[in-house]
Amino acid sequence: MKSKTQEALKKLFPRLKKKIIKPNDDLVKKAILDSMDLVTLVTMLSKKYKFDIDKYQKKHKKFTIDNLDSFIN
């Protein structure tokens, strides 16, 4: 079963559909997402799951699928 974050990534960024992204890959450092992509993802997560970027950044240093999923669940 895909995670909520993986589903959002594949929907928002079709170029990632065939890319293998490990749950602990840093989405920014591994250049999976650029800064504008990250803004788009955070905006979608904020609207759909009431994601709070300030609270997230206090708890997590990296943007990984595991971290994002644990935070929105």
N, CA, C and O atoms as a GROMACS GRO file, in nm:
protein
  292
    1MET      N    1   0.084  -0.118   0.000
    1MET     CA    2   0.000   0.000   0.000
    1MET      C    3   0.088   0.125   0.000
    1MET      O    4   0.183   0.134   0.078
    2LYS      N    5   0.057   0.218  -0.086
    2LYS     CA    6   0.134   0.342  -0.093
    2LYS      C    7   0.096   0.434   0.022
    2LYS      O    8  -0.017   0.433   0.071
    3SER      N    9   0.192   0.510   0.063
    3SER     CA   10   0.166   0.606   0.169
    3SER      C   11   0.094   0.728   0.113
    3SER      O   12   0.088   0.748  -0.009
    4LYS      N   13   0.039   0.809   0.201
    4LYS     CA   14  -0.030   0.931   0.159
    4LYS      C   15   0.065   1.025   0.086
    4LYS      O   16   0.028   1.088  -0.013
    5THR      N   17   0.187   1.033   0.136
    5THR     CA   18   0.286   1.121   0.074
    5THR      C   19   0.326   1.069  -0.064
    5THR      O   20   0.339   1.148  -0.158
    6GLN      N   21   0.347   0.939  -0.077
    6GLN     CA   22   0.381   0.882  -0.208
    6GLN      C   23   0.269   0.906  -0.309
    6GLN      O   24   0.296   0.942  -0.424
    7GLU      N   25   0.145   0.888  -0.267
    7GLU     CA   26   0.033   0.912  -0.357
    7GLU      C   27   0.028   1.057  -0.401
    7GLU      O   28   0.004   1.086  -0.518
    8ALA      N   29   0.052   1.149  -0.307
    8ALA     CA   30   0.052   1.291  -0.340
    8ALA      C   31   0.165   1.325  -0.438
    8ALA      O   32   0.144   1.400  -0.533
    9LEU      N   33   0.284   1.269  -0.414
    9LEU     CA   34   0.397   1.294  -0.504
    9LEU      C   35   0.367   1.247  -0.645
    9LEU      O   36   0.394   1.318  -0.742
   10LYS      N   37   0.313   1.128  -0.659
   10LYS     CA   38   0.285   1.072  -0.792
   10LYS      C   39   0.176   1.152  -0.863
   10LYS      O   40   0.180   1.168  -0.985
   11LYS      N   41   0.078   1.201  -0.786
   11LYS     CA   42  -0.032   1.279  -0.845
   11LYS      C   43   0.015   1.419  -0.886
   11LYS      O   44  -0.017   1.466  -0.996
   12LEU      N   45   0.090   1.484  -0.799
   12LEU     CA   46   0.135   1.621  -0.826
   12LEU      C   47   0.246   1.628  -0.930
   12LEU      O   48   0.254   1.724  -1.007
   13PHE      N   49   0.332   1.526  -0.931
   13PHE     CA   50   0.450   1.529  -1.017
   13PHE      C   51   0.457   1.401  -1.100
   13PHE      O   52   0.523   1.305  -1.059
   14PRO      N   53   0.390   1.398  -1.215
   14PRO     CA   54   0.387   1.277  -1.298
   14PRO      C   55   0.525   1.223  -1.335
   14PRO      O   56   0.539   1.104  -1.362
   15ARG      N   57   0.625   1.308  -1.336
   15ARG     CA   58   0.761   1.263  -1.371
   15ARG      C   59   0.815   1.163  -1.268
   15ARG      O   60   0.910   1.090  -1.296
   16LEU      N   61   0.754   1.159  -1.150
   16LEU     CA   62   0.801   1.071  -1.044
   16LEU      C   63   0.733   0.934  -1.044
   16LEU      O   64   0.766   0.848  -0.963
   17LYS      N   65   0.637   0.914  -1.135
   17LYS     CA   66   0.561   0.788  -1.136
   17LYS      C   67   0.650   0.667  -1.152
   17LYS      O   68   0.625   0.563  -1.091
   18LYS      N   69   0.754   0.678  -1.232
   18LYS     CA   70   0.842   0.564  -1.258
   18LYS      C   71   0.968   0.566  -1.172
   18LYS      O   72   1.048   0.473  -1.176
   19LYS      N   73   0.985   0.671  -1.094
   19LYS     CA   74   1.104   0.685  -1.010
   19LYS      C   75   1.084   0.609  -0.879
   19LYS      O   76   0.978   0.618  -0.816
   20ILE      N   77   1.185   0.535  -0.839
   20ILE     CA   78   1.180   0.464  -0.712
   20ILE      C   79   1.231   0.557  -0.603
   20ILE      O   80   1.346   0.602  -0.606
   21ILE      N   81   1.144   0.584  -0.507
   21ILE     CA   82   1.179   0.672  -0.396
   21ILE      C   83   1.167   0.590  -0.268
   21ILE      O   84   1.061   0.538  -0.236
   22LYS      N   85   1.278   0.580  -0.198
   22LYS     CA   86   1.277   0.505  -0.072
   22LYS      C   87   1.212   0.591   0.037
   22LYS      O   88   1.222   0.714   0.033
   23PRO      N   89   1.146   0.528   0.133
   23PRO     CA   90   1.078   0.603   0.238
   23PRO      C   91   1.168   0.697   0.319
   23PRO      O   92   1.121   0.796   0.375
   24ASN      N   93   1.297   0.664   0.326
   24ASN     CA   94   1.388   0.749   0.404
   24ASN      C   95   1.476   0.840   0.318
   24ASN      O   96   1.567   0.905   0.370
   25ASP      N   97   1.450   0.847   0.188
   25ASP     CA   98   1.524   0.939   0.099
   25ASP      C   99   1.486   1.083   0.132
   25ASP      O  100   1.368   1.116   0.146
   26ASP      N  101   1.586   1.168   0.146
   26ASP     CA  102   1.561   1.311   0.165
   26ASP      C  103   1.519   1.368   0.030
   26ASP      O  104   1.597   1.370  -0.064
   27LEU      N  105   1.396   1.413   0.022
   27LEU     CA  106   1.339   1.457  -0.106
   27LEU      C  107   1.410   1.580  -0.163
   27LEU      O  108   1.410   1.600  -0.284
   28VAL      N  109   1.469   1.660  -0.077
   28VAL     CA  110   1.539   1.781  -0.123
   28VAL      C  111   1.685   1.750  -0.154
   28VAL      O  112   1.733   1.784  -0.263
   29LYS      N  113   1.756   1.687  -0.062
   29LYS     CA  114   1.899   1.660  -0.082
   29LYS      C  115   1.925   1.566  -0.199
   29LYS      O  116   2.028   1.578  -0.266
   30LYS      N  117   1.835   1.475  -0.224
   30LYS     CA  118   1.852   1.382  -0.337
   30LYS      C  119   1.796   1.441  -0.467
   30LYS      O  120   1.791   1.372  -0.570
   31ALA      N  121   1.756   1.568  -0.463
   31ALA     CA  122   1.705   1.640  -0.580
   31ALA      C  123   1.582   1.573  -0.642
   31ALA      O  124   1.561   1.580  -0.763
   32ILE      N  125   1.503   1.509  -0.559
   32ILE     CA  126   1.377   1.452  -0.606
   32ILE      C  127   1.277   1.565  -0.626
   32ILE      O  128   1.199   1.566  -0.721
   33LEU      N  129   1.280   1.662  -0.534
   33LEU     CA  130   1.197   1.782  -0.544
   33LEU      C  131   1.285   1.905  -0.537
   33LEU      O  132   1.382   1.911  -0.461
   34ASP      N  133   1.251   2.005  -0.618
   34ASP     CA  134   1.320   2.133  -0.605
   34ASP      C  135   1.236   2.221  -0.510
   34ASP      O  136   1.134   2.176  -0.458
   35SER      N  137   1.278   2.342  -0.490
   35SER     CA  138   1.212   2.428  -0.390
   35SER      C  139   1.066   2.456  -0.427
   35SER      O  140   0.980   2.458  -0.339
   36MET      N  141   1.038   2.478  -0.553
   36MET     CA  142   0.899   2.504  -0.595
   36MET      C  143   0.813   2.379  -0.582
   36MET      O  144   0.696   2.388  -0.545
   37ASP      N  145   0.870   2.264  -0.610
   37ASP     CA  146   0.798   2.138  -0.591
   37ASP      C  147   0.763   2.119  -0.444
   37ASP      O  148   0.653   2.076  -0.410
   38LEU      N  149   0.858   2.151  -0.358
   38LEU     CA  150   0.835   2.136  -0.215
   38LEU      C  151   0.722   2.228  -0.167
   38LEU      O  152   0.638   2.187  -0.087
   39VAL      N  153   0.719   2.349  -0.217
   39VAL     CA  154   0.611   2.443  -0.184
   39VAL      C  155   0.477   2.385  -0.230
   39VAL      O  156   0.378   2.391  -0.156
   40THR      N  157   0.474   2.330  -0.349
   40THR     CA  158   0.351   2.270  -0.402
   40THR      C  159   0.306   2.153  -0.315
   40THR      O  160   0.187   2.143  -0.282
   41LEU      N  161   0.398   2.067  -0.277
   41LEU     CA  162   0.365   1.952  -0.192
   41LEU      C  163   0.314   1.998  -0.055
   41LEU      O  164   0.212   1.949  -0.008
   42VAL      N  165   0.384   2.090   0.007
   42VAL     CA  166   0.344   2.139   0.140
   42VAL      C  167   0.207   2.207   0.133
   42VAL      O  168   0.125   2.190   0.224
   43THR      N  169   0.181   2.282   0.028
   43THR     CA  170   0.051   2.346   0.011
   43THR      C  171  -0.061   2.243   0.002
   43THR      O  172  -0.165   2.258   0.065
   44MET      N  173  -0.039   2.139  -0.077
   44MET     CA  174  -0.139   2.034  -0.091
   44MET      C  175  -0.161   1.962   0.041
   44MET      O  176  -0.275   1.936   0.080
   45LEU      N  177  -0.052   1.928   0.112
   45LEU     CA  178  -0.064   1.860   0.240
   45LEU      C  179  -0.134   1.948   0.343
   45LEU      O  180  -0.209   1.899   0.427
   46SER      N  181  -0.109   2.078   0.336
   46SER     CA  182  -0.174   2.172   0.428
   46SER      C  183  -0.324   2.175   0.406
   46SER      O  184  -0.402   2.175   0.502
   47LYS      N  185  -0.364   2.178   0.281
   47LYS     CA  186  -0.508   2.183   0.248
   47LYS      C  187  -0.578   2.052   0.282
   47LYS      O  188  -0.687   2.052   0.338
   48LYS      N  189  -0.515   1.941   0.247
   48LYS     CA  190  -0.580   1.811   0.261
   48LYS      C  191  -0.570   1.753   0.402
   48LYS      O  192  -0.665   1.691   0.451
   49TYR      N  193  -0.456   1.773   0.469
   49TYR     CA  194  -0.432   1.710   0.599
   49TYR      C  195  -0.403   1.808   0.711
   49TYR      O  196  -0.363   1.767   0.820
   50LYS      N  197  -0.422   1.939   0.686
   50LYS     CA  198  -0.392   2.043   0.786
   50LYS      C  199  -0.246   2.036   0.833
   50LYS      O  200  -0.215   2.054   0.951
   51PHE      N  201  -0.159   2.010   0.738
   51PHE     CA  202  -0.015   2.002   0.763
   51PHE      C  203   0.036   2.140   0.805
   51PHE      O  204   0.006   2.240   0.739
   52ASP      N  205   0.113   2.145   0.912
   52ASP     CA  206   0.170   2.271   0.962
   52ASP      C  207   0.322   2.265   0.947
   52ASP      O  208   0.390   2.193   1.020
   53ILE      N  209   0.374   2.341   0.851
   53ILE     CA  210   0.516   2.336   0.818
   53ILE      C  211   0.602   2.379   0.937
   53ILE      O  212   0.710   2.324   0.958
   54ASP      N  213   0.557   2.477   1.013
   54ASP     CA  214   0.636   2.523   1.128
   54ASP      C  215   0.652   2.413   1.232
   54ASP      O  216   0.762   2.390   1.283
   55LYS      N  217   0.544   2.345   1.264
   55LYS     CA  218   0.550   2.235   1.361
   55LYS      C  219   0.635   2.120   1.306
   55LYS      O  220   0.710   2.056   1.379
   56TYR      N  221   0.621   2.094   1.176
   56TYR     CA  222   0.698   1.986   1.114
   56TYR      C  223   0.848   2.014   1.126
   56TYR      O  224   0.925   1.926   1.164
   57GLN      N  225   0.888   2.136   1.093
   57GLN     CA  226   1.031   2.169   1.094
   57GLN      C  227   1.089   2.173   1.234
   57GLN      O  228   1.211   2.157   1.250
   58LYS      N  229   1.008   2.192   1.336
   58LYS     CA  230   1.057   2.185   1.474
   58LYS      C  231   1.088   2.042   1.512
   58LYS      O  232   1.177   2.016   1.594
   59LYS      N  233   1.014   1.948   1.453
   59LYS     CA  234   1.030   1.807   1.488
   59LYS      C  235   1.126   1.733   1.394
   59LYS      O  236   1.198   1.643   1.438
   60HIS      N  237   1.128   1.770   1.265
   60HIS     CA  238   1.206   1.698   1.165
   60HIS      C  239   1.299   1.791   1.088
   60HIS      O  240   1.263   1.905   1.057
   61LYS      N  241   1.418   1.742   1.058
   61LYS     CA  242   1.515   1.820   0.982
   61LYS      C  243   1.507   1.791   0.832
   61LYS      O  244   1.541   1.875   0.749
   62LYS      N  245   1.462   1.670   0.798
   62LYS     CA  246   1.459   1.627   0.658
   62LYS      C  247   1.316   1.610   0.608
   62LYS      O  248   1.223   1.585   0.686
   63PHE      N  249   1.300   1.626   0.477
   63PHE     CA  250   1.172   1.597   0.413
   63PHE      C  251   1.181   1.458   0.352
   63PHE      O  252   1.227   1.441   0.239
   64THR      N  253   1.136   1.358   0.429
   64THR     CA  254   1.133   1.221   0.379
   64THR      C  255   0.989   1.173   0.381
   64THR      O  256   0.904   1.229   0.451
   65ILE      N  257   0.961   1.070   0.304
   65ILE     CA  258   0.826   1.014   0.300
   65ILE      C  259   0.787   0.964   0.439
   65ILE      O  260   0.676   0.990   0.485
   66ASP      N  261   0.878   0.895   0.506
   66ASP     CA  262   0.849   0.844   0.641
   66ASP      C  263   0.814   0.957   0.738
   66ASP      O  264   0.715   0.949   0.810
   67ASN      N  265   0.895   1.062   0.739
   67ASN     CA  266   0.871   1.174   0.829
   67ASN      C  267   0.738   1.243   0.799
   67ASN      O  268   0.661   1.274   0.890
   68LEU      N  269   0.713   1.268   0.671
   68LEU     CA  270   0.589   1.335   0.632
   68LEU      C  271   0.468   1.251   0.668
   68LEU      O  272   0.369   1.302   0.720
   69ASP      N  273   0.475   1.121   0.640
   69ASP     CA  274   0.362   1.034   0.671
   69ASP      C  275   0.336   1.026   0.821
   69ASP      O  276   0.221   1.031   0.865
   70SER      N  277   0.441   1.012   0.899
   70SER     CA  278   0.422   1.002   1.044
   70SER      C  279   0.364   1.132   1.099
   70SER      O  280   0.290   1.130   1.197
   71PHE      N  281   0.398   1.244   1.037
   71PHE     CA  282   0.351   1.373   1.085
   71PHE      C  283   0.203   1.396   1.050
   71PHE      O  284   0.129   1.452   1.131
   72ILE      N  285   0.160   1.354   0.932
   72ILE     CA  286   0.021   1.381   0.892
   72ILE      C  287  -0.076   1.275   0.944
   72ILE      O  288  -0.197   1.296   0.940
   73ASN      N  289  -0.026   1.163   0.990
   73ASN     CA  290  -0.115   1.059   1.043
   73ASN      C  291  -0.150   1.081   1.187
   73ASN      O  292  -0.224   1.002   1.246
   0.00000   0.00000   0.00000
